[in-house]
């Protein structure tokens, strides 16, 4: 049995370049989602004020 060898995975330290690339990709993805959300909200507000300016909708304040 002394002649049999078992291949074990060798543990390496973290790859700095790989971590930087992964963090950059995740950051860009999250930033893109946030920017798309911001653009959608901005479009809703702009269309609301356009309709308000045209007189198609109006605001009534509660007393």
DSSP file (Angstrom, degrees, kcal/mol; ACC not computed):
  #  RESIDUE AA STRUCTURE BP1 BP2  ACC     N-H-->O    O-->H-N    N-H-->O    O-->H-N    TCO  KAPPA ALPHA  PHI   PSI    X-CA   Y-CA   Z-CA
    1    1 A X    >         0   0    0      0, 0.0     3,-1.0     0, 0.0     0, 0.0   0.000 360.0 360.0 360.0 -14.6    0.0    0.0    0.0
    2    2 A X  T 3   +     0   0    0      1,-0.2     0, 0.0     3,-0.0     0, 0.0   0.746 360.0  60.8 -70.2 -20.9    3.0    2.3    0.3
    3    3 A X  T 3  S+     0   0    0      2,-0.0     2,-0.4     0, 0.0    -1,-0.2   0.662  83.8  93.4 -81.1 -16.0    3.2    2.5   -3.4
    4    4 A X    <   -     0   0    0     -3,-1.0     2,-0.4     2,-0.0     0, 0.0  -0.625  57.3-166.8 -82.8 131.5   -0.3    4.0   -4.0
    5    5 A X        -     0   0    0     -2,-0.4     2,-0.5     2,-0.0    -2,-0.0  -0.944  10.1-147.3-118.8 140.8   -0.5    7.8   -4.1
    6    6 A X        -     0   0    0     -2,-0.4     2,-0.6     2,-0.0    -2,-0.0  -0.910  18.1-130.0-106.8 128.9   -3.6    9.8   -3.9
    7    7 A X        -     0   0    0     -2,-0.5     2,-0.4     0, 0.0    -2,-0.0  -0.674  28.2-170.6 -80.6 120.4   -3.8   13.1   -5.8
    8    8 A X        -     0   0    0     -2,-0.6     2,-0.3     0, 0.0    -2,-0.0  -0.853  27.6-109.6-109.7 147.3   -4.9   15.9   -3.6
    9    9 A X        -     0   0    0     -2,-0.4     2,-0.5     1,-0.1     0, 0.0  -0.564  32.7-131.7 -72.3 134.2   -5.8   19.4   -4.7
   10   10 A X        -     0   0    0     -2,-0.3     2,-0.4     1,-0.0    -1,-0.1  -0.750  17.3-128.6 -89.7 134.0   -3.3   21.9   -3.6
   11   11 A X        -     0   0    0     -2,-0.5     2,-0.3     1,-0.0    -1,-0.0  -0.665  26.7-168.3 -84.7 132.1   -4.7   25.0   -2.0
   12   12 A X        -     0   0    0     -2,-0.4     3,-0.1     1,-0.1     2,-0.0  -0.755  24.2-104.0-113.8 163.4   -3.5   28.3   -3.4
   13   13 A X        -     0   0    0     -2,-0.3    -1,-0.1     1,-0.2     2,-0.1  -0.245  56.9 -69.6 -75.3 173.0   -3.8   31.8   -2.1
   14   14 A X        -     0   0    0      1,-0.1     2,-0.7     2,-0.0    -1,-0.2  -0.389  45.6-123.2 -67.4 141.6   -6.3   34.2   -3.6
   15   15 A X     >  -     0   0    0      1,-0.2     4,-2.4    -3,-0.1     5,-0.2  -0.773  18.1-159.0 -86.5 115.6   -5.6   35.5   -7.1
   16   16 A X  H  > S+     0   0    0     -2,-0.7     4,-2.3     1,-0.2    -1,-0.2   0.905  90.3  48.3 -64.8 -43.2   -5.4   39.2   -6.9
   17   17 A X  H  > S+     0   0    0      1,-0.2     4,-2.5     2,-0.2    -1,-0.2   0.923 112.1  49.6 -64.0 -44.3   -6.0   39.8  -10.6
   18   18 A X  H  > S+     0   0    0      1,-0.2     4,-2.5     2,-0.2    -2,-0.2   0.905 111.4  49.2 -61.9 -42.1   -9.0   37.4  -10.6
   19   19 A X  H  X S+     0   0    0     -4,-2.4     4,-2.5     2,-0.2    -1,-0.2   0.888 111.0  49.8 -64.7 -39.6  -10.5   39.1   -7.6
   20   20 A X  H  X S+     0   0    0     -4,-2.3     4,-2.3     2,-0.2    -2,-0.2   0.913 112.0  47.9 -65.5 -42.4  -10.1   42.5   -9.1
   21   21 A X  H  X S+     0   0    0     -4,-2.5     4,-2.5     2,-0.2    -2,-0.2   0.925 113.1  47.5 -64.7 -44.8  -11.7   41.4  -12.4
   22   22 A X  H  X S+     0   0    0     -4,-2.5     4,-2.6     1,-0.2     5,-0.2   0.923 113.2  48.3 -63.0 -44.5  -14.6   39.7  -10.6
   23   23 A X  H  X S+     0   0    0     -4,-2.5     4,-2.4     1,-0.2    -1,-0.2   0.885 111.7  50.2 -64.1 -38.6  -15.2   42.8   -8.4
   24   24 A X  H  X S+     0   0    0     -4,-2.3     4,-2.6     2,-0.2    -2,-0.2   0.926 111.8  47.1 -65.4 -44.8  -15.1   45.1  -11.5
   25   25 A X  H  X S+     0   0    0     -4,-2.5     4,-2.2     2,-0.2    -2,-0.2   0.925 114.6  46.4 -63.7 -45.0  -17.6   43.0  -13.4
   26   26 A X  H  X S+     0   0    0     -4,-2.6     4,-2.5     2,-0.2     5,-0.2   0.895 113.1  50.4 -64.7 -39.6  -19.9   42.8  -10.4
   27   27 A X  H  X S+     0   0    0     -4,-2.4     4,-2.5    -5,-0.2    -2,-0.2   0.908 111.4  47.3 -65.0 -42.5  -19.6   46.6   -9.8
   28   28 A X  H  X S+     0   0    0     -4,-2.6     4,-2.3     2,-0.2    -2,-0.2   0.886 112.3  50.4 -66.0 -38.3  -20.3   47.4  -13.4
   29   29 A X  H  X S+     0   0    0     -4,-2.2     4,-2.1    -5,-0.2    -2,-0.2   0.936 113.6  44.2 -65.2 -45.9  -23.4   45.1  -13.4
   30   30 A X  H  X S+     0   0    0     -4,-2.5     4,-2.3     1,-0.2    -2,-0.2   0.907 114.1  50.4 -65.6 -41.2  -24.8   46.6  -10.2
   31   31 A X  H  X S+     0   0    0     -4,-2.5     4,-2.4    -5,-0.2    -1,-0.2   0.877 109.4  51.0 -63.9 -38.2  -24.0   50.1  -11.4
   32   32 A X  H  X S+     0   0    0     -4,-2.3     4,-2.5     2,-0.2    -1,-0.2   0.910 110.3  48.8 -66.0 -42.5  -25.8   49.4  -14.7
   33   33 A X  H  X S+     0   0    0     -4,-2.1     4,-2.1     2,-0.2    -2,-0.2   0.916 112.8  48.0 -62.9 -42.3  -28.9   48.1  -13.0
   34   34 A X  H  X S+     0   0    0     -4,-2.3     4,-2.4     2,-0.2    -2,-0.2   0.902 111.8  49.8 -64.7 -41.0  -28.9   51.2  -10.7
   35   35 A X  H  X S+     0   0    0     -4,-2.4     4,-2.6     2,-0.2    -2,-0.2   0.902 109.7  50.4 -66.4 -40.8  -28.5   53.6  -13.7
   36   36 A X  H  X S+     0   0    0     -4,-2.5     4,-2.2     2,-0.2    -1,-0.2   0.901 110.8  50.0 -63.1 -40.1  -31.3   51.9  -15.6
   37   37 A X  H  X S+     0   0    0     -4,-2.1     4,-2.3     2,-0.2    -2,-0.2   0.919 110.9  49.6 -61.6 -44.0  -33.6   52.2  -12.6
   38   38 A X  H  X S+     0   0    0     -4,-2.4     4,-2.4     1,-0.2    -2,-0.2   0.906 109.9  50.5 -62.6 -43.1  -32.6   55.9  -12.3
   39   39 A X  H  X S+     0   0    0     -4,-2.6     4,-2.3     2,-0.2    -1,-0.2   0.896 110.1  50.5 -63.1 -40.5  -33.4   56.5  -16.0
   40   40 A X  H  X S+     0   0    0     -4,-2.2     4,-2.1     2,-0.2    -2,-0.2   0.917 112.0  46.6 -64.2 -43.4  -36.8   54.8  -15.6
   41   41 A X  H  X S+     0   0    0     -4,-2.3     4,-2.3     1,-0.2    -2,-0.2   0.902 112.0  51.1 -64.6 -40.0  -37.7   56.9  -12.6
   42   42 A X  H  X S+     0   0    0     -4,-2.4     4,-2.5     1,-0.2    -2,-0.2   0.889 109.0  51.3 -64.0 -39.8  -36.5   60.1  -14.4
   43   43 A X  H  X S+     0   0    0     -4,-2.3     4,-2.4     2,-0.2    -1,-0.2   0.894 109.4  50.6 -64.4 -40.8  -38.7   59.2  -17.5
   44   44 A X  H  X S+     0   0    0     -4,-2.1     4,-2.1     2,-0.2    -2,-0.2   0.923 112.7  45.8 -62.9 -44.7  -41.8   58.7  -15.2
   45   45 A X  H  X S+     0   0    0     -4,-2.3     4,-2.4     2,-0.2     5,-0.2   0.922 112.9  50.1 -65.0 -43.6  -41.2   62.1  -13.6
   46   46 A X  H  X S+     0   0    0     -4,-2.5     4,-2.0     1,-0.2    -2,-0.2   0.906 111.4  47.8 -63.1 -41.9  -40.6   63.8  -16.9
   47   47 A X  H  X S+     0   0    0     -4,-2.4     4,-2.4     2,-0.2    -1,-0.2   0.870 110.0  54.0 -68.2 -35.0  -43.8   62.3  -18.4
   48   48 A X  H  X S+     0   0    0     -4,-2.1     4,-2.3     1,-0.2    -2,-0.2   0.942 111.2  44.2 -61.6 -47.8  -45.8   63.4  -15.4
   49   49 A X  H  X S+     0   0    0     -4,-2.4     4,-2.3     2,-0.2    -2,-0.2   0.833 111.2  54.5 -69.2 -31.2  -44.6   67.0  -15.6
   50   50 A X  H  X S+     0   0    0     -4,-2.0     4,-2.0    -5,-0.2    -1,-0.2   0.932 110.8  45.4 -64.8 -45.4  -45.2   67.0  -19.4
   51   51 A X  H  X>S+     0   0    0     -4,-2.4     5,-1.7     1,-0.2     6,-1.0   0.889 113.1  51.1 -64.3 -38.3  -48.8   65.8  -18.9
   52   52 A X  H  <5S+     0   0    0     -4,-2.3     3,-0.3     1,-0.2    -1,-0.2   0.898 110.6  48.6 -64.4 -40.5  -49.3   68.4  -16.1
   53   53 A X  H  <5S+     0   0    0     -4,-2.3    -1,-0.2     1,-0.2    -2,-0.2   0.858 109.6  51.8 -68.7 -35.5  -47.9   71.1  -18.3
   54   54 A X  H  <5S-     0   0    0     -4,-2.0    -1,-0.2    -5,-0.1    -2,-0.2   0.677 112.6-119.7 -74.2 -17.1  -50.2   70.1  -21.2
   55   55 A X  T  <5S+     0   0    0     -4,-1.0    -3,-0.2    -3,-0.3    -2,-0.1   0.572  79.2 123.1  89.0   9.5  -53.2   70.2  -18.9
   56   56 A X  S   <S+     0   0    0     -5,-1.7     2,-0.3    -6,-0.2    -4,-0.2   0.765  79.5  24.9 -75.5 -24.8  -54.1   66.6  -19.4
   57   57 A X  S    S-     0   0    0     -6,-1.0     2,-0.3    -9,-0.1    -2,-0.2  -0.919  72.0-164.4-131.8 161.4  -53.9   65.9  -15.6
   58   58 A X        -     0   0    0     -2,-0.3     2,-0.4    -3,-0.0    -5,-0.0  -0.952  17.5-123.3-142.4 163.1  -54.2   68.2  -12.6
   59   59 A X        -     0   0    0     -2,-0.3     2,-0.5    -7,-0.1    -2,-0.0  -0.900  17.3-165.5-109.7 136.4  -53.4   68.2   -8.9
   60   60 A X        -     0   0    0     -2,-0.4     2,-0.3     0, 0.0    -2,-0.0  -0.979  15.2-141.9-122.2 119.1  -56.0   68.7   -6.2
   61   61 A X        -     0   0    0     -2,-0.5     2,-0.2     1,-0.1    -2,-0.0  -0.619  18.9-123.8 -81.0 134.4  -54.7   69.4   -2.8
   62   62 A X              0   0    0     -2,-0.3    -1,-0.1     1,-0.1     0, 0.0  -0.526 360.0 360.0 -75.4 143.4  -56.7   67.8    0.1
   63   63 A X              0   0    0     -2,-0.2    -1,-0.1     0, 0.0    -2,-0.0   0.439 360.0 360.0 -94.5 360.0  -58.0   70.2    2.7
